[in-house]
Amino acid sequence: MKKVELINVSKSYDKQVDVISNINVTIEPGEFFVLIGPSGCGKSTMLRMIAGLEEITGGTLKIGEKVANHLSPDRRDLSMVFQNYALYPHLTVQQNITFGLDVKRMKKEEQKQKAEEVAQLLGLTDYLGRKPRELSGGQRQRVALARAIVSETPICLMDEPLSNLDAKLRAHMRSEIRRIQRSLGITMIYVTHDQVEAMTMGDRIMILHEGKIQQIGKPIDIYNHPANPFVATFIGSPPMNLSEAELDETKSHLIIGKDLRLPLPKGDDIDLSKRKLTVGVRPENLHPATNESTDGSLFDVTVTNVEVLGNETIFSFLVGEKEWMAKWTGQWHINIGDRLPIRMDFDTLSIFDREDGQLLKKTIDQSHHVAQQEVVE
């Protein structure tokens, strides 16, 4: 296992504008590290810089303890899985898997043995004699993964490998790739634009926007405590609801979107009085009001859209000029135009500085823990 370290790394194609700037991160040995961001944010460029396929304009790249800025790709001791799989159509599955071993002049018998071992691991044993055109998309993806695994490199790079698969197969391959990475103990750097992949696969994730790091951390920490409004809306489905907000004249209520008045808890030590604010709340933290709700945080809203998904119901409503969404567990008989009472608690809000995006107030941790049973011998 090897770590990968980027120190003040930047990339420019015209020596004037950086498409990636000031990237500082250490990817630990054996870690599943996910790069995520919208199209054009620089995540694939960063992966190609690590692989040696793009030149590093500034800063230092270390692989292990060795500076790798000017090492050729074949000397970086890593493998890569591309979005289009990059399989040779005239070669069989076995020949595609062992292609890199052939380049290393490994004996044919040893190549065959390694190919059979990794094929068994990935369920490809019955397809070793087939050509890529005879395989499904998921099988081709597994061949590309097998070719990376068989090289036994300590670092594996993946550039959106699941984007060409259907939803059901993507879900299966997410768990398959994660299982293989854990069993082999390799360091994996995985690029995706799909936040579900990032949340379910990564030990840590890095969110990029316009070539700059927005936040690095464990997926659940980023979900609960986004560093700025961009992260808040990028991670989560449906995304976090955001609206402008300010304190009223008495500084006892928060006015959200000029429509909602939320009482501030007494004794709260967060100073919000001198700032223009942006308030965010996750859709699942907007609850149906009950007769027992007496804390003053109740609002009536008019439903503008409804989606019943079987196990949950998502509906939309306007807060000022912004459309918000609420997500309630179960099946609710809600129609467009209905007036619904909703409860919103101050503890569940994320509050940002409207000017610089700084997170001023975190959502209170509401995670649940399973009680561990003692083993009786």
Steps between C-alpha positions, in 0.01 A plus 500: 500500500617851419376846581457776244576857598422818305672815628390837355427329168370713214435456130486756222483449124579859399723602797245770586188335640517202738245228431614344831656707776653448845405137547627369834396152606652176629332177393586236758622147417206263448247784487206520260515868405233657277535814289160650424371815341300633203618461141804714428609538863840334439453160664599291195790735430625444854478124458693520172767708673542229762518238223763698308276565200490876567794721591496668843540875457580580864543328833616152596351153453631223724422132453618315808786719617627564149449820300319392184457823302725391215463122521355333192165319551661155489731589791227623736395150611128551447216376281205685349145414395353737242140602438491326160679186636769520223481129412670361190218370275720243320624339823317253722402581857802310628734681262353836602550417867861391454603768249696697758671183624605419146666840475690417821622177332342274762498128412187381317416235760517754783289744298234233448495413870460865606227556240305199626532614862371852435231370262367277778502798737289706256279223360663501156619138486242400236589795275881474475483379137250762380565829322379832654218534242345182642475647851245722673594842634541368853721214383722738303532718805611199704760410236646851525501467879664156475778642281570761768493246784719237332790747478514498883585869517446662842301791352198482269347802326142491369348766275118473512504126422127446566354789300415277198303246704129491584385593851458145632840386374665815634369423849635143477841609370536766772490233768717266288778757452492596867520135605797432272684812618461395862606140437812605307584793730596725209487879495218602266437848359159514336355781287124544468234767454241279676459598864336165581819323393707740709285456810481120483853415389748750640691490829550870432385725219638820351253741343639717220346807339671710233833332575497575872444277801168576668517237775675174592365254756298191575180485292261519796691793655478694174130418469428619855740795507557643148770766493309736270174528300652334192584183694161514674313482169742266321493223762158358579199393298277695502751779570497723806240779487661846505353847546620844600427593861542779754414578860192704583524830685471334841770244407275230638386350171668390181310614189556249219417595142287790632225245573598278792565624853698257709551576872862496618575284805580695814860495609634422155857633475519531118525865395287543189412866543761663275489262208300438187399137532415196292299233679501135394293203612495142371163383356480216755524755784169660404247300701121476495356715777306327778273617780796455737715748303497810720845650451382773260685365194185406308425620147224449248623445144330448165604187310630565145610147403482145641703182442388180674790252487342216696714512813504881516313805375674812368309822443590858409383842620612861472689692768518852362627452143684174577349155450559276802451126528390284793556125527268301723533129569212285375212560260313830549183593314602851398372695200632807322338808654455346847587712804720303741628584848877441532731505801858626470745502792785747543737215594467347153602819315834568335570873491756656264643848454336618178807693384786252544305174542657423838308251715388687814277238661512123458206264506477323835609136467181293487656165408373179655714229655428131528555362848770237489411167660754346733615153402434253781756224511 
